[in-house]
Amino acid sequence: MSDSLGRFVWHDLMTTNAQKSLDFYTQLFPEWQVEDLNVGEAGTYHMIHVNGLKCGGIVAIPEDAGIPSHWIGYIEVEDCDATVERVKEAAGSVVIPAHAAPGVGRFAVIADPVGAMVKPFQVENKTELPTQPTSGQFTYDECLSNNVPVTQKFYQSVFGWSVFEFPMEGMGTYTMFRLGEQDVAGCLPMPPDSEGNPAWLSHLYAEDIDERAAKAESLGAQTFVPPQDISGVGRFTVMADSNNALFALFRREDEG
C-alpha cells in the first residue's frame, strides 16, 4: 500500500480517562510502543507506534463534555478545505472546521448524512502504511449505517471511492469501498432494531483473536459479537474497551 491518498492512515482514541485507556490497550497489545508528546494547552498526546510505524494516538477529553469515548479514523486527502466543501455539497456536516496542526497537517471532523464521523487529513509528510500485518496495527475500517445507499453516495462523492456489493452470509448485502482495485473500507447495514448510532468501527489486527478477546474481557472489556468466522473473509470480534469505546479485532482468512 504505497499510495495512501484516499485511505485510512491514522486513528485516534478520544477518551474520558486516558490512563485507564492506556492501561487497557498496552496490556492487550504489548506490541504497542507509546510515546508521550506535550501538545501545550491540549495536554499530552499519547502516540502509538507498532512495529516501528506511527499509526495513531490517545487523546483525553473532559468527562463532563458529554462525549463518550470513541475511536475516530483519518482519511488522507490532497486538500482538506476542498474536501470539506464536498462534504457540504454531499449533505454532510462539518463538526470541527478545517484547521492546521503545525508539523502534522490540516484536518477537520466531518459527519456523513447519517451521522458517522471521520477526519479528512491533509498530511505534511507522506504516511507510511504497513505492508505486512502485525498484531496491534489498524487493519480495516467499517461504517455501520442505517441507510447504506445514502452512505455509499456520500463517500463516492467526497473521497472518490467506488462501490462493490456482494452478499454476506447472515449479514445481508455488504458494501466494499474501493480505490481502483484496492479495498479501502467497508459498510454494513445496521439491524432495524439497533439502538446504536451510525459510526465507523476501527478494526485492530490480531493473530490470536480468541486469546486477545479473552484477555480484553479480563481487562474490563464487554463483548458485543463473540469471536467468529466469516466464510471466505476471516475471523473477528466486536468489543467495547474498559472505557466503553467500541473496537473490533480482525484477522483475514489468508493471514491466519
ROMITI-151225 format. One record per atom (N, C-alpha, C): residue in three letters; x, y, z. Coordinates in steps of 0.2 Angstrom, whole numbers, padded with zeros to 4 digits, always signed. Each point is the difference from the previous one (the first is absolute). Example, Ala and Ser with C-alpha at 12.3 -4.5 7.8 and 13.67 -1.06 7.14 Angstrom:
2
ALA+0066-0028+0039ALA-0004+0006+0000ALA+0004+0006+0000SER-0002+0005-0004SER+0004+0006+0001SER-0004+0005+0003
//
This chain:
256
MET+0004-0006+0000MET-0004+0006+0000MET+0004+0006+0000SER+0004+0001-0006SER+0004+0006+0000SER-0003+0007-0001ASP-0006+0000-0003ASP-0004+0006-0001ASP-0005+0000+0006SER+0000+0005+0004SER-0004+0001+0006SER-0006+0004-0001LEU+0000+0004-0006LEU-0005+0005-0001LEU-0007-0003-0001GLY-0005+0002+0004GLY-0007-0003+0000GLY+0000-0006+0005ARG+0005-0001+0004ARG-0001-0006+0004ARG+0000+0002+0007PHE-0002-0004+0005PHE+0001+0001+0007PHE+0007+0000+0002VAL+0003+0005+0003VAL+0007+0000+0001VAL+0002+0001+0008TRP-0005+0002+0004TRP+0001+0001+0007TRP-0006-0001+0004HIS+0000-0001+0006HIS-0005-0001+0004HIS+0001+0003+0007ASP-0005+0003+0003ASP+0001+0003+0006ASP-0006-0003+0005LEU+0002-0001+0006LEU-0005-0002+0005LEU-0001+0006+0004MET-0006+0003+0000MET-0002+0006+0004MET-0003-0003+0006THR+0003+0001+0006THR-0002-0004+0006THR-0001+0005+0006THR-0005-0002+0004THR-0001+0004+0006THR+0005-0002+0006ASN+0004-0005-0001ASN+0004-0002+0005ASN+0007-0003-0003ALA+0004+0004-0002ALA+0006-0002-0004ALA+0004-0005+0003GLN+0001+0000+0007GLN+0004-0005+0003GLN-0003-0007+0000LYS-0006+0000+0001LYS-0004-0006+0000LYS+0000-0003-0007SER+0000+0004-0005SER+0000-0002-0007SER+0007-0003-0002LEU+0005+0004+0003LEU+0007-0002-0001LEU+0002-0007+0003ASP-0003-0001+0006ASP+0001-0006+0004ASP-0003-0006-0004PHE-0006+0001-0003PHE-0004-0005-0003PHE+0004-0002-0007TYR+0001+0005-0004TYR+0003-0002-0006TYR+0007-0003+0000THR+0004+0003+0004THR+0007-0002+0001THR+0001-0007+0003GLN-0005-0002+0004GLN+0000-0007+0002GLN-0003-0005-0005LEU-0005+0003-0004LEU-0003-0004-0005LEU+0005-0001-0006PHE+0004+0005-0001PHE+0005+0000-0006PHE+0006+0002+0003PRO+0004-0005+0002PRO+0007+0002+0002PRO+0004+0002-0006GLU-0002-0001-0006GLU+0004+0002-0006GLU+0000+0008+0000TRP-0005+0003+0003TRP+0000+0008+0000TRP+0006+0003+0004GLN+0003+0005-0003GLN+0004+0004+0003GLN-0003+0007+0000VAL-0001+0003+0006VAL-0003+0006+0001VAL+0005+0006+0001GLU-0001+0005-0004GLU+0005+0006+0001GLU-0005+0006+0003ASP+0002+0003+0005ASP-0004+0005+0003ASP+0003+0007-0003LEU-0004+0004-0003LEU+0002+0006-0003LEU-0004+0006+0004ASN+0003+0005+0002ASN-0003+0006+0003ASN-0002+0004-0006VAL-0007+0001+0000VAL-0003+0004-0005VAL-0003+0007+0003GLY+0003+0003+0004GLY-0002+0006+0003GLY-0006+0000+0004GLU-0005+0004-0001GLU-0006+0001+0003GLU-0004-0006-0001ALA+0001-0004-0005ALA-0004-0006-0001ALA+0002-0006+0004GLY+0006+0001+0004GLY+0002-0005+0004GLY+0005-0005-0003THR-0001-0006+0001THR+0005-0005-0002THR-0003-0005-0006TYR+0003+0000-0005TYR-0002-0005-0005TYR+0004-0006+0000HIS-0003-0006+0001HIS+0003-0006+0001HIS+0000-0004-0007MET+0006+0001-0004MET+0001-0003-0006MET+0001-0007+0000ILE-0003-0004-0005ILE+0000-0007+0000ILE+0005-0002-0006HIS+0005-0004+0002HIS+0004-0003-0005HIS+0000-0008+0000VAL-0001-0003-0006VAL+0000-0007+0000VAL+0005-0002-0006ASN+0004-0004+0002ASN+0005-0003-0004ASN+0004+0006-0004GLY+0002+0005+0004GLY+0004+0005-0003GLY-0004+0006-0004LEU-0007-0001-0001LEU-0004+0004-0003LEU-0005+0004+0005LYS+0000+0007-0001LYS-0005+0004+0003LYS-0007-0002-0003CYS-0005-0001+0004CYS-0007-0001-0003CYS-0006+0003+0004GLY+0001+0003+0005GLY-0005+0003+0004GLY+0002+0003+0007GLY-0006+0002+0003GLY+0002+0003+0007GLY-0006+0000+0005ILE+0001+0001+0006ILE-0005+0001+0005ILE+0000+0007+0003VAL-0007+0002+0000VAL-0001+0007+0001VAL-0005+0001+0006ALA+0002+0004+0005ALA-0005+0000+0006ALA-0005+0006-0002ILE-0007-0002+0001ILE-0005+0005+0000ILE-0004+0001+0006PRO-0002+0005+0002PRO-0003+0001+0007PRO-0006-0004+0001GLU+0000-0003+0006GLU-0006-0004+0002GLU-0007+0003-0001ASP+0000+0007+0002ASP-0006+0003+0000ASP-0002+0003-0007ALA+0004-0002-0005ALA-0002+0003-0007ALA-0006-0003-0003GLY-0002-0006+0003GLY-0006-0003-0003GLY+0002-0004-0006ILE+0006-0001-0001ILE+0003-0004-0006ILE+0002-0007+0002PRO-0003-0005-0002PRO+0003-0007+0002PRO+0006-0002-0003SER+0004-0004+0003SER+0007-0002-0003SER-0002-0004-0006HIS+0005+0002-0005HIS-0001-0003-0007HIS+0006+0000-0004TRP+0001-0004-0005TRP+0005+0000-0004TRP-0002+0004-0007ILE+0004+0004-0003ILE-0001+0003-0006ILE+0006+0000-0005GLY-0002-0002-0006GLY+0005-0001-0005GLY+0001+0007-0004TYR+0006+0000-0003TYR+0002+0005-0005TYR+0001-0002-0007ILE-0003+0003-0005ILE+0001-0002-0007ILE+0004+0005-0003GLU+0006-0002-0003GLU+0004+0005-0003GLU-0003+0003-0006VAL+0001+0006-0001VAL-0003+0004-0006VAL+0005+0005-0002GLU+0000+0002-0006GLU+0004+0004-0003GLU-0001+0008+0002ASP-0006+0001+0001ASP-0002+0007+0002ASP-0006+0000+0005CYS+0002+0001+0006CYS-0005+0000+0006CYS-0006+0005-0001ASP+0002+0006-0002ASP-0006+0005-0001ASP-0004-0002-0006ALA+0003-0002-0005ALA-0005-0002-0006ALA-0004-0006+0002THR+0003-0005+0004THR-0004-0006+0002THR-0006+0002+0005VAL+0001+0005+0004VAL-0005+0003+0004VAL-0006+0003-0004GLU+0002+0003-0005GLU-0005+0003-0005GLU-0004-0005-0003ARG+0003-0006-0002ARG-0004-0006-0003ARG-0004-0003+0005VAL+0002+0000+0007VAL-0004-0003+0005VAL-0007+0004+0000LYS+0001+0007+0000LYS-0006+0004+0000LYS-0005-0001-0006GLU+0003-0001-0005GLU-0004-0001-0007GLU-0003-0006+0000ALA+0003-0005+0004ALA-0003-0007+0000ALA-0005-0001+0006ALA-0002+0005+0003ALA-0005+0000+0006ALA+0003-0003+0006GLY+0007+0001+0001GLY+0003-0002+0006GLY+0001+0006+0004SER+0003+0000+0006SER+0000+0006+0005SER+0008+0000+0002VAL+0002+0006+0002VAL+0006+0001+0002VAL+0000+0001+0008VAL+0003-0004+0004VAL-0001+0000+0007VAL+0006+0004+0003ILE+0006+0000-0003ILE+0005+0004+0002ILE+0003+0003-0007PRO+0000+0006-0001PRO+0003+0003-0006PRO+0007-0002-0002ALA+0003+0000-0006ALA+0006-0001-0001ALA+0005+0004+0003HIS+0005-0003+0003HIS+0005+0004+0004HIS+0007-0003-0001ALA+0005+0003+0002ALA+0007-0002-0001ALA+0003-0002+0006ALA+0004-0006+0000ALA+0004-0002+0006ALA+0007+0001-0003PRO+0004+0005+0003PRO+0007+0001-0003PRO+0004-0007+0000GLY+0003-0001-0005GLY+0005-0006-0001GLY-0004-0006-0001VAL-0007+0000+0000VAL-0004-0006-0001VAL-0004+0000-0007GLY-0004+0006+0000GLY-0004+0000-0006GLY-0006+0004+0002ARG-0005+0000-0005ARG-0007+0003+0001ARG-0005-0005+0000PHE-0005+0001+0005PHE-0005-0005+0000PHE-0007+0003+0003ALA-0005-0003-0001ALA-0007+0002+0002ALA-0003-0006+0003VAL-0006+0001+0004VAL-0004-0006+0002VAL-0007+0001-0004ILE-0002-0005-0004ILE-0006+0001-0004ILE-0004-0006+0002ALA-0007+0001-0001ALA-0005-0006+0001ALA-0003-0001-0007ASP-0001-0006-0002ASP-0004-0002-0006ASP-0007+0002+0001PRO-0005-0001-0005PRO-0007+0002+0001PRO-0003-0005+0006VAL+0002-0005+0001VAL-0003-0004+0006VAL+0003+0000+0006GLY+0006+0004+0001GLY+0003+0002+0006GLY+0006-0003+0002ALA+0003-0005-0004ALA+0006-0003+0001ALA+0006+0005-0001MET+0005+0001+0004MET+0005+0005+0000MET+0007-0003-0002VAL+0003+0005-0003VAL+0007-0002-0003VAL+0004+0006-0001LYS+0006+0000+0000LYS+0005+0006-0001LYS+0003+0000-0007PRO-0001+0004-0005PRO+0004+0001-0006PRO+0007+0003+0003PHE+0005-0002-0003PHE+0007+0001+0003PHE+0005+0002-0006GLN+0002+0006+0000GLN+0005+0002-0005GLN+0006+0000+0003VAL+0005-0005-0001VAL+0006-0001+0003VAL+0005+0005-0002GLU+0005+0001+0004GLU+0006+0004-0001GLU+0005-0005-0003ASN+0001-0005+0003ASN+0004-0006-0002ASN-0003-0006-0002LYS+0002-0003-0005LYS-0003-0006-0003LYS-0001-0005+0006THR-0006-0004+0000THR-0001-0005+0005THR+0003-0006-0002GLU+0003-0004+0004GLU+0003-0007-0001GLU-0005-0005+0003LEU-0003-0004-0005LEU-0005-0005+0002LEU+0004-0007+0001PRO-0003-0004+0004PRO+0003-0007+0001PRO-0001-0004-0007THR+0005-0004-0001THR+0000-0004-0006THR-0002-0008+0002GLN+0002-0001+0007GLN-0002-0007+0002GLN-0003+0001+0007PRO-0005-0004+0001PRO-0004+0001+0006PRO+0004-0002+0007THR-0001+0004+0005THR+0003-0001+0006THR-0006+0002+0006SER+0000-0005+0004SER-0005+0001+0006SER+0000+0007+0003GLY-0005+0003+0001GLY-0001+0007+0002GLY+0000+0006-0005GLN+0001-0002-0006GLN-0001+0005-0005GLN-0007+0001-0002PHE-0002+0006-0003PHE-0007+0001-0003PHE+0000-0003-0007THR-0005-0005-0001THR+0000-0003-0006THR-0006+0001-0004TYR-0005+0003+0002TYR-0006+0000-0004TYR-0005+0005+0004ASP-0004+0003-0004ASP-0005+0005+0003ASP-0007-0001-0004GLU-0005-0001+0004GLU-0007-0002-0002GLU-0005+0005+0002CYS-0004+0003-0004CYS-0006+0005+0002CYS-0006-0004+0001LEU-0003+0000+0006LEU-0006-0003+0002LEU-0005+0005-0002SER-0005-0001-0004SER-0004+0005-0003SER-0007-0002+0000ASN-0005+0005+0002ASN-0007-0002+0000ASN-0003+0002-0007ASN+0004+0002-0005ASN-0002+0002-0007ASN+0005-0001-0004VAL+0002-0006-0003VAL+0006-0002-0003VAL+0000+0004-0007PRO-0006+0001-0004PRO+0001+0004-0006PRO+0002+0007+0001VAL-0002+0003+0005VAL+0002+0007+0002VAL+0007+0000+0001THR+0002-0005+0004THR+0007+0000+0002THR+0005-0001-0006GLN-0002-0005-0004GLN+0004-0001-0006GLN+0001+0006-0004LYS-0006+0004-0002LYS+0000+0005-0004LYS+0005+0006+0003PHE+0000+0001+0007PHE+0004+0005+0003PHE+0007-0002-0001TYR+0002-0006+0002TYR+0008-0001-0001TYR+0002+0000-0007GLN-0004-0002-0005GLN+0002+0000-0007GLN+0001+0007-0002SER-0005+0005+0003SER+0001+0007-0002SER+0006+0003+0003VAL+0001-0001+0006VAL+0005+0004+0004VAL+0007-0003-0001PHE+0001-0007+0000PHE+0007-0003+0000PHE+0001-0003-0006GLY-0005+0000-0005GLY+0002-0004-0006GLY+0000-0007+0000TRP-0003-0003+0005TRP+0000-0007+0001TRP-0005-0003-0005SER+0001-0006-0003SER-0005-0004-0003SER-0003-0005+0004VAL-0006-0003-0002VAL-0004-0005+0004VAL+0000-0007-0003PHE+0001-0005+0004PHE+0000-0007-0002PHE-0005-0003+0005GLU-0005-0003-0002GLU-0005-0003+0004GLU+0000-0008-0001PHE-0001-0003+0006PHE+0000-0008-0001PHE-0004-0002+0007PRO-0003-0006-0001PRO-0004-0003+0006PRO+0005-0003+0005MET-0002+0001+0006MET+0004-0003+0005MET-0004-0004+0005GLU+0001-0006+0001GLU-0004-0004+0004GLU-0002+0003+0006GLY-0007+0000+0002GLY-0002+0002+0006GLY+0000+0008+0001MET+0003+0004-0005MET+0001+0007+0001MET-0003+0004-0006GLY-0004-0003-0004GLY-0003+0003-0006GLY+0006+0002-0005THR-0001+0006-0003THR+0004+0002-0006THR+0006+0004+0004TYR+0006-0001-0002TYR+0006+0003+0003TYR+0002+0005-0006THR+0002+0006+0003THR+0003+0005-0005THR+0008+0000+0001MET+0004-0001-0005MET+0007+0002+0000MET+0001+0006-0003PHE+0004+0005+0003PHE+0002+0006-0003PHE+0007-0001-0003ARG+0001+0002-0006ARG+0006-0001-0004ARG+0003+0006-0003LEU+0007+0000-0001LEU+0003+0005-0004LEU+0004-0004-0005GLY-0002+0000-0006GLY+0003-0004-0005GLY-0002-0008+0002GLU+0005-0004+0000GLU-0001-0007+0002GLU+0002-0001+0007GLN+0001+0005+0004GLN+0002+0000+0007GLN-0006+0001+0005ASP-0002-0005+0004ASP-0005+0001+0005ASP+0002+0005+0005VAL-0004+0005+0002VAL+0002+0005+0005VAL-0004+0000+0006ALA-0006-0003+0000ALA-0005+0001+0006ALA-0006-0004-0002GLY-0004-0001+0005GLY-0006-0004-0001GLY-0006+0004+0003CYS-0006-0003-0002CYS-0006+0003+0003CYS-0005-0006+0001LEU-0003+0000+0006LEU-0005-0005+0002LEU-0006+0003+0003PRO-0006-0003-0003PRO-0006+0003+0003PRO-0002-0002+0007MET-0002+0005+0004MET-0002-0001+0007MET-0006-0004+0000PRO-0001-0004+0005PRO-0007-0003+0001PRO-0005+0005+0001PRO-0006-0001-0002PRO-0006+0004+0001PRO-0001+0002+0007ASP+0001-0005+0004ASP-0001+0002+0007ASP+0006+0002+0004SER+0005+0002-0003SER+0006+0002+0003SER-0001+0006+0004GLU+0003+0001+0006GLU-0001+0006+0004GLU+0006+0004+0000GLY+0005-0002-0004GLY+0006+0004-0001GLY+0000+0005-0005ASN+0004+0005-0001ASN+0000+0005-0005ASN+0005-0002-0005PRO-0001+0002-0007PRO+0005-0002-0005PRO+0007+0003+0002ALA+0005-0004-0002ALA+0007+0002+0002ALA+0005-0005-0004TRP+0006+0003+0000TRP+0005-0004-0003TRP+0003-0005+0006LEU+0001-0006-0002LEU+0003-0005+0005LEU+0007-0001-0002SER+0005+0001+0004SER+0007-0001-0001SER+0002-0007+0001HIS+0003-0004-0004HIS+0002-0007+0001HIS+0008+0000+0001LEU+0002-0003+0005LEU+0007-0001+0002LEU+0002-0008-0002TYR+0006+0000-0003TYR+0002-0007-0002TYR+0002-0004+0006ALA-0002-0006+0000ALA+0003-0005+0006ALA+0000-0007-0003GLU+0006-0003+0000GLU+0001-0007-0002GLU-0004-0005+0004ASP-0001+0002+0006ASP-0003-0005+0005ASP-0006+0004+0003ILE-0005+0000-0005ILE-0007+0003+0002ILE-0003-0002+0007ASP+0000-0007+0001ASP-0004-0002+0006ASP+0004+0001+0006GLU+0007-0001+0000GLU+0004+0002+0006GLU+0000+0007+0001ARG+0000+0005-0005ARG+0000+0007+0002ARG-0007+0002+0002ALA-0006-0003-0002ALA-0006+0001+0002ALA-0001-0002+0007ALA+0002-0005+0002ALA+0000-0003+0007ALA+0004+0005+0005LYS+0006+0002-0003LYS+0004+0005+0004LYS-0004+0007+0001ALA-0003+0002-0006ALA-0003+0006+0001ALA-0006+0000+0005GLU-0004-0006+0000GLU-0005+0000+0005GLU+0003+0000+0007SER+0006-0003+0001SER+0003+0000+0007SER+0002+0007+0002LEU+0001+0004-0005LEU+0002+0007+0001LEU-0006+0005+0001GLY-0006-0003-0001GLY-0006+0004+0001GLY-0004+0002-0006ALA+0002-0004-0006ALA-0004+0001-0006ALA-0007-0003+0000GLN-0004+0002-0004GLN-0007-0003-0001GLN+0000-0003-0007THR-0002-0006-0001THR-0001-0003-0006THR-0007+0001-0003PHE+0000+0003-0006PHE-0006+0001-0004PHE-0001-0006-0005VAL+0005-0002-0004VAL+0000-0005-0004VAL+0006-0005+0001PRO-0002-0006+0003PRO+0005-0005+0002PRO+0005-0001-0006PRO+0006-0003+0001PRO+0004-0002-0006PRO-0003-0005-0004GLN+0000+0002-0007GLN-0003-0005-0004GLN+0003+0001-0007ASP-0002-0005-0005ASP+0003+0000-0006ASP-0005+0003-0005ILE+0002+0004-0005ILE-0004+0001-0006ILE+0003-0003-0006SER-0003-0005-0003SER+0002-0004-0005SER+0003+0004-0006GLY+0006-0002-0001GLY+0004+0003-0006GLY+0003+0007+0002VAL-0001+0002+0006VAL+0002+0007+0002VAL+0005+0000+0006GLY-0002-0003+0005GLY+0005+0000+0006GLY-0004-0001+0007ARG+0003+0001+0005ARG-0002-0001+0007ARG+0000+0007+0003PHE-0006+0002+0004PHE+0000+0006+0003PHE-0004+0000+0007THR+0000+0005+0004THR-0004+0001+0005THR-0001+0008+0001VAL-0006+0002+0003VAL-0001+0007+0001VAL-0001+0001+0008MET+0004+0004+0003MET+0000+0001+0007MET+0000+0008+0002ALA-0002+0001+0006ALA+0001+0007+0003ALA+0006+0000+0005ASP+0005+0004+0000ASP+0005+0000+0004ASP-0002+0002+0007SER+0005+0000+0005SER-0002+0001+0007SER-0003+0007+0001ASN+0001+0005-0005ASN-0003+0006+0001ASN-0006+0001-0005ASN-0002-0005-0003ASN-0007+0000-0004ASN+0001+0002-0007ALA+0007+0000-0003ALA+0001+0002-0007ALA-0001-0007-0004LEU-0004+0000-0005LEU-0001-0005-0004LEU+0006-0002-0005PHE+0002-0006-0001PHE+0006-0002-0004PHE-0002-0007-0003ALA+0004-0002-0005ALA+0000-0007-0002ALA+0007-0003-0001LEU+0000-0006+0001LEU+0006-0004-0001LEU-0001-0004-0007PHE+0005+0000-0004PHE-0001-0003-0007PHE+0006-0004-0002ARG-0001-0005-0003ARG+0005-0004-0004ARG-0002-0003-0006ARG+0002+0002-0006ARG-0002-0002-0006ARG+0001-0008-0001GLU-0004-0003-0004GLU+0001-0007+0000GLU+0007-0002-0003ASP+0003+0004-0005ASP+0006-0002-0003ASP+0006+0002+0004GLU-0002+0003+0006GLU+0006+0003+0005GLU+0000-0005+0006GLY-0004-0005+0001GLY+0000-0004+0006GLY+0005-0006-0001
//
